[in-house]
Amino acid sequence: MDKINIVLVDDHLLFLNGLKASLTIYSFVEVVATFTNPKEALTFIKKSTNVDLIITDISMPDVNGIEFIKQVKKLNLSLKTLVISMFQPLHYEHKFYDGYLLKDTDISIVIEAIKSIVYNETSYFYDDISDASTFAFSKNIVTKREREIIILITEEHTVEEIAAKLFLSRHTVETHKKNIFLKLQVKTNAGLVKKAIQLGYI
């Protein structure tokens, strides 16, 4: 059995270290690098020729997981990607990655997914979400900070005004906004307002 070389990308260091420790007990797995910053991971992937699988989160600062995966696939279309996230996936996302698990998944299932994706070249989704056509949104899909930004957007505040009110940089607000649009599957502020009403955020 050939070793599977894995790169881990997650902005939560505690989870990142925990996953690495859990994976390294398996002899056929080699964690070749870990990153909390997707941009640094992309730089590594550009230079590396011995990576078989990227395991990443969806919600991350600067570059969200879907955009990160798109950039990975541009570098190497055959490079496999597995998302492990605390959020349930949106129904349209599954075409971008090779597998999706939730962060409360047992490590044995993670190992099963890794084997399926790399050895069998078969997609692996929790609860067969690859066939899902709808997604049951919940109020917990966004963070407390993102909810604050949603409310300010629905009150027609600009990015600059939101940044000033929350003592954040414009770039940080833009990143939060991008993640909000991704999670709620909306493309415009008007769409966000409609979704926020549906979900009871406002």
Secondary structure by P-SEA (a helix, b strand, c coil): ccbbbbbbbcccaaaaaaaaaaaacccccccccccccaaaaaaaaaacccccbbbbbcccccccaaaaaaaaaaacccbbbbbbccccccccccccccccccccccaaaaaaaaaaaccccccccccccccccccccccccccaaaaaaaaaaaacccaaaaaaaacccaaaaaaaaaaaaaaaccccaaaaaaaaaaaccc
